[in-house]
Amino acid sequence: MKKYDKFPAKVYVDTFLKPDLHIYKTVFKDALFQINYAQCIMLKEQKIISDEEAKIIFKNLNEIENEFDFENLEYNEKYEDLFFLIEKTLIDRIEVDIAGKLHTGRSRNDMEHTMFRMELRKCIILIIKDLFSLLEHLIKRSEKGTSEIILLYTHGQPAQASTLAHFLSAVIEFCLRDIDRLTKALDLVNMCPMGAAAITTSGFPLSRERMAELLGFEKIVNNSYGAIASCDYITTTYSALKIASINLGRFVQELVTWTGFEVSQIYVPDGFVQISSIMPQKRNPVPLEHLRLRLSLCNGECDKIINTMHNTPFADMNDSEREVQSEGHKAFSLMSKILPLLSGFVESIEINKKSVKNRIKSSMATITELADSMVREENISFRQAHEVSHFLSRKLISKDIALDDVDFEEFASIFKKIIGVNPSISNERFKEVCTPEYFVKVRNLPGGPSEKSMESDLENHKKNLEEHKIYISNIEKFINDSANQISVI
């Protein structure tokens, strides 16, 4: 049919080219101009264009960037995309014999993957810095919570006494690992494809290293084919972000459990509570549900990008270009709203001491230490001590008696029945080893909940965080210093 004889077909314009122009001008325009400026400087330095030609090109590019109405730009079938529009506008201003030299030794292939990496680099750095803020809140709250007793659960059942600092320290550790993964992804993203041209570089004496430096990249993507064909910088990035969303989602879900009426481990301040429209007694910690939802959505957005790369050819292809790149930014946008809210909630955590105390008593969450103490003080094996504690707990549960309230003679009777002799431990010592404070105090191995262990761990966390901050700060400084080199010629 004749309506499909001429490029671009209207249906192609309406369904792809118009939306693609919107993506190009709103997401990648700034990076495109930075690449053009850097190319102009590099060509001048390499004596591929003259100083005067470089001045003319640079000046007119700058005027186009600052004077053109990109915000209201509509698709025009004369230009396939924003690259061609800018190139044609530059040619119209200074003629093709000068303007046409700007594209020497390059292709839209290497330009576009450079743009994608520049924007993805921004996204990763911003999220890492948001994670820094979350970590600061977690560390600060942990330092206040080294003696705040909580009850930890396994398999959904009350297990052992610990402290808020101990629990949050576990969260800090996975957040630091998430930053490690995102930093490694950033290192992979932060490599410049420019100079790869279409796929095989160029016969012109370009400086790929200088282009990388001007655009804030510390390295080039060495293999020119891989520079435009490899997409592992994309999959690595979204895999790291996906893992972070899973980790944080599990933390949030535990907080949801802790706010439940039957658990009541933490009190939620009114700023994070929405009241039922019909039930006046209800206090719903809805922000936690929004956090859980958005982390799931972030996870799904990451999956979408990773799965899009599956089974695609190892070649230049649209499957890894503007459309999917801008879709991926949605995951970062979600995470950028999640982390500040979660930081605020962490700051607000207040332990419900009365509830925790009652549940530790009723669940006998310290009885493991009774068994441990019997091993140390009665010279029996742990299996024997475990059996004594097991029979004691069954008897107390059947009578609805808390471990704190047990008659010492009840314990002594069970001990003698199983071990064959009377216990040497005193009533006072028995009471002491059953307290949550003692339970925590003696667990002072590395990574344990004792104050001594926690102080050491938190100092290490702060040191690790500071090292990450310095690393990211150095990357940002290099990018900013590079941008400052791109000034009017």
N, C-alpha and C positions, 0 to 999 in steps of 0.2 A: 504494500500500500504506500502511496506517495507521501503520506504524512510521516512515514518513518524513513524516508530517503535522505533526509538532511539532519546532521548532528547540530544540536541535541534534540532528540525527540521530546515533544512536550511532556509526555508522561514521565520521562526520565528527569526532566527539569523539575516538575512538580513534586515528584516522590523522593528525589535524592539531591539534585544539584542546588536547589533553593535551601533546603535544610542544611546541606553541607556548607554553603556559604555562611550561614548564620554561625555554625560551629567555628569555621575558620576565622571569621572576623571577631568573634567574642572570646575565643579561647586561645588562638594561636597567632593572632596578628602581631602582638608585641615581639614574640620570639622570631617571627619572620623578618621583621625590620632589623632586629639585632643581628641576625644572620647576614642580611644584606650589607649592613654597615661593616661588620667584621670582614666580609668578603672583599669589600672595597678597600679596606685598609691593607689586608693581606696581599691583594693583587698589586697595590702600589709598592709595598715593601719588597715584593718579589720582582719588581720591575716589569710586570706583565702589562700594567697600564701606567701612564705617566702621572706625575704629581698633579698636573693641571686637570687631567681627566678624572682623577680621583676626587679632587675638590668639587668639580662640577657634579659628579654622580652623587657624592655624599650630601652636598647642599640641597640638591633637588629631592633626594630621598627623604631628607629631614623635613622639607616643606610639604611633601606629599603626606607624610605621617601626621604632621601637625595641622594641616589645613584641609585635608580631605574629610568629607562627612561619612565616616565609616559606620557610624551608628545608624544612619538611615539608608545605608547602601542596600539596594535591591539587586537581585540576580539579573544579569544581562547576558544573553546567549552568545555575545561576542567574545566573552571571556569564560573559559572553563572553570576557573577558580580565582581566589584572591591573588595568588602568585602571578598569574597572567595579567590580571587587572593592573597590579602595581607595575609590572614590567612594561605594559603598553602605555600606561600613564607617564612613566619615566621616558619612554621613547618619544612620546608626543611632545614632551617638554624640551628634550635636549638632542633629539635625533638618534637614529639607530646606530650610527657609526661610533658613538660614545656609549650610549645606554646599553647597547647590545653586548658590550665587553664585560658587563658585570657578571654574566652567567658563564664566564669562561671556566671550564674545568669542573663544573658542578652539575647536578641534576636535581629535579624535585625529589628524587629518592633519598639522597643523603640529606637534603635540606629538611625534609619532613620528619625523618626519624630524629634529626637534631632538635627540631621544634618539640617533638613529643617528649624527648628526654629532658629538655629544659623545663617544660611545664610539669612533668612528673617529678622532677627533682624538687621543684617548689612544694608540691603536694607532700612529698615524703618528709622534707625538712619541717614543714609546719606541723605535721602530725607528731613527729619525734619531739618537737618542742612542747606540744600539748601533753605528751606523755611525761616529759620532764616535770611539768606542773602537777600532774596527777601524782607522780612519785614524791614530789615535795610534800604534798598533802598527806600521802600515806606514811611517809617517814615521820612527819611532825605528829600525826595522830598516834603512831606507834610509840614514839618517845613518851607520850602522855599515858600510854596504855600498858606499860611494862608490868604493872601490878594489878591491872584490871582483870579479874577472873572471868572467864567465859567457859561455856561447855561446848566441846567439839563433838561432831557427829560422824559416824561411819555407817554406810548402808541405810541412812535415814534414821538411825537410832542413836541415842545419847551414848557417848563413848568415854571420853576422858576430859578432865579439867585442863585448862590452859589459860593463856592470857590473850587479850586483844592484840597486843604487840606481836605475839607469836603467829597468830593467824594472818595479820596484815603483812608481816614479814614474808610469808609465803607468796602473797600477792605481789609484793615489791620484787621478789626474785623473778617471777614470770614476766613482770613488766620490763625488768632489765633485760631479760632474754628477748622479749619482743623488740626492744630497742636495738639489741644486737642484730636481730634478723632484719629489721628495717634499715639499719645502717649498712649491712652487707648488701642489701638491695640497692641502697643509695649509691654505694661504691660501683655497682654494676651499671646503674642508670647514668652515673656521672662520667660517661666516656663519650667522646665526640665522633660521630660518623662522617663529618664534613671532609671532603676530599675523596671519599669513596666514589663520588659521582653516581652514575647509574648502577654499576656493579664492579668495575675493574680499575678504578682511579682514572688518571688522566696523564697524557703526555706533556702537559704543561708543568713548569717548575713550581707547583703550588707548595705551600707549607701547611701540612695538615696539623702540625703541632701548634703553629701560630693561631690557626683558626680555633683550635681547642682552647688555647689560653684566652683569646679574646672573648670567648663565649662562656668562660668560667669552668671549663672542663680541665681536669688535671691530666687526663690521658685521652688518647684516641682509641677508637675501636680499630684494632690493627688490620684484620682481614677485611678487605673492601667488600667482598661478597657478604660476609657475615654482618657487616655494618648495616646492610639494608634487608638482609634475610632473617637474621636471628631475632627471635622475640622473647628470649629467656629473660631479658631485662624487664619485660612486662609480667611474665608469669611468676618470676621471683618476687617482684614487688607485691603483687596481689596475693601470692601465697603467704608472704609475711604478714600482710594486713589481715588476711583471713584468720591466721592463727591468733593474732592479737584480738580479733573480735570474738573468737571462740573462748579464749582465756578470760577476757573481761566479762563475757556473757555468763560464764560459770560462777565467777565472783558475784555478779549481780544476782544471779538466781539464789545463791546462798544467803545474800542479804534479804532477799524476798522471804525466804524461809524463816530467817531470824526475826522478821517483823510480824510473823503470824501470831495470832492470839495464843495458840497452844504452846508456842515456843517463847515468844516475847523476850528475846535475848537483847534486842536493842529498842530504845525508844526513838520514834521518829518525830522531829519537831514539826510544828504546825505548818511551817513553810513548805514542807514536802508532803502534806496530807490534803486529800480532797474528801469532803464529807458526802455521804450518801444523800441523794435527793429525797429519800423516804425514811431511811433508818437513822435516827438522830445519834445513835451511839457509835456508828461506824467511823473509823479513821482509816482511810485507804491510802497507802503509800504509793500512789499512782506513778510518780516520777520513776520509781524503780521499774515498773512495767514498761514505761516508755523507753528506758535504757535497754531493757532486755529485748524489746521489739526492734529498736534501731540497730542494736548489735547483730540481731538476726538478719535484718535487711542489709547491713554492711557485708555480712558473711555471704549473702546471696548475690550481692553486686560483684564481690570478688570472684565467686564461682562463675558468674556469667562471663567475666573477662577471661579467666583461665580456660574455661570450656570452649570459648570462641577460638582459642589458639589450637585446640585439638584437631589433629588430622588435616592441618592446612599444609600447603606445599612449603618447602624450605626455599623460599624465594620472595622477591618483592610482591606484595599482595595487599589488597585493600582490607583484608580481614584484620590486619594489625595497625590500621591507620586511623585517620581522624575520627571516624564514627565510633570505633570501639575505644579509642583513647579518651574521648570526651565522656563516654559512658562510664569508663572506669573512674573518672573524677568524682562520680556520684558517691562511690564508696568512701572516698576521702572526705567529701562534704558531710556525710553522715557521721563519720568518726570525729570530725571537728566540732560537732554539736554534742556528741556523747561525752567526750572527755571532760569538758568544763563542768557539766552537770554532775558527773560521777565524782569529780574532785570536790564539788560543793557538798555532796552527800557524805563523802568520807570525812570531811571536816566536821560534819554535824553529828557523827555517830556518838551516841550516848548509851552506855551499857545499863540495862535494867538489872541492877544488882540483886534486888529482892527475888526476882523471877529466876535469875541464874542460880542463886543460892538454893532455892527450893528445888530446882530440877536436878542440881548436882546431888543433893541429899536423897531425893526420891529415886534417882537412877543409879546411885552408888558408883558414880563416875570416878571415885578415887580408890576403889578397892584393889586396883592393880598394884598400887603402892603398898597396900597392906601385904599382898603376896610377896612383893620385892623385899619389904622389910623383914618378913619372916625368913626369907632365904639368908639375908645378911646377919640376922640376930639370933635365929634359932638353929642355924647350921643344918638346914634341910634343903632338898632340891627344889627347884622352881616348880616342877610338876606336882610335888607334894603340897607346896604352898598354894598353888593354883587350885588344887582339889579342896583344900580347907576353905579358901575364899569362895569357891564356887558353891559349896554346900551352905556356907554362911549366907551368901547372897540369896540363894533359893529360899532359905528359911525365912529371911527377913522380908523378902518380897511377898511370900505367902501370908505373912502377918501384917503387911503394910507398915513395916517399921523402917525408918531411915538408918543408914549406917552410923550416923552421928548419935543416934538414940539407942543403939543396941546395948543390952546388958553385957558387960564384959564376961560374965560367967557363961553366957550363951556361946561366945567365941571360944572360951577356954574349953568348954565341953566338946565342941566339934573338933578342936585341935587335938585333944587327948584321944578322942575316938579314932581319928584318922592316923595320927602320928604315934600314939601309944604312950606319950608322956605329957605332962603339963607344960604349957608355954612358959618361957622365962620372961617374956615381955610384960611390962606392968600395965595397969589400966590407963595411967596417964600417957604412957608411950603409945599405947594402942590408939587412944583418942587423937594424939598428935599426928601419927602417920596417916590417919584417915582424913585429915583436913585438906582442902584444895590448895591452901597456901603452901603446906609442906610438899604436897604432890608436885607443885610447880618448882619449888625451891631446889629439890634434889635432882631435877632433870636439867643438869647444867652441861651436858655434852654439847659439842658444836651443833647448832641448829635447834637446840632444845629451848623450852619456854622460860627458863630461869632468867632473872634480871641480868645476871652476869653474862649469860649467853646472848641475850637480846642486845645488851649494850655493845658487845663486840660485833654482832651482825649488823646493827644499825649504823655503826661507824663504817663498816665495809660497804654498806649500801650507799652511804653518802659519798664515800670516796669513788665508788664505781659511777655514780650519777655525775659527779664533777668531771670525771674523765670523759664521759660521753658528751657533756656540755662543751668541754674544750674542743673535742673533735669536731662537733657540728659547728661551733663558732669559727673554727679555722676554715671549714668549707665555705661558710657564708662569707667570711672575709675575702677568700680567694675569688668568689663569684662577684662580690661588690668591687674589689680592686680591678677585676677584669672589665667590668662594666664601665669603670671610670676611664679605662684606656680608650673606650669608644667615644671619642669627642669629635666635634666638628673639625675636619681637616683644614 
